[in-house]
């Protein structure tokens, strides 16, 4: 059974050897709704970098952003300077709200763009990712400050409640509450 599956996958990769590009084949399979077949083709790639790129491509287009990010990170272990994987992985990290990971990947991507001295699409993409990452970082900082303020207010309210309780239980507080008129009675009434 395993041999049949391997032969089936090998047969599906055959068009690549005849000149059809891997990503063209993956796109055709996805357009035909054959996502699992496209994933089989991606997994059949021998080279780790190409396998990671193909897996990221398939999973991303299938809507599995977390799986696509995992594939991208796997590929970056094999090829840490691959610009496409760096860009895609940074974008996916931002889309998934993994800002810390995006902050780790983005400088690597920017360094690759800078090393190539490109001012075109890669530079524009790096600038866009930097802007998105900075905006997300500012947003996270605002939320953290708001949470800190809320915790401070809650702590102060708790301390005030505790102080009121201690005062009410003290001899002086107990005497003051006994001397106070009961509800409905006024101190000036005869």
Secondary structure, DSSP 8 states (H G I E B T S, - for coil): -HHHHHHHHHHHHHHHHTT--HHHHHHHHHHTT-HHHHHHHHHT-SSHHHHHHHHHHHHHHTT-HHHHHHHHHHHHHH-TT-HHHHHHHHHHHHHTT-HHHHHHHHHHHHHHHHHHT--SHHHHHHHHHHHHHHHHHHHHHHHHHHHHHHHHHHHHHHHHHHHHHHHHHSHHHHHHHHHS--TT--TT--
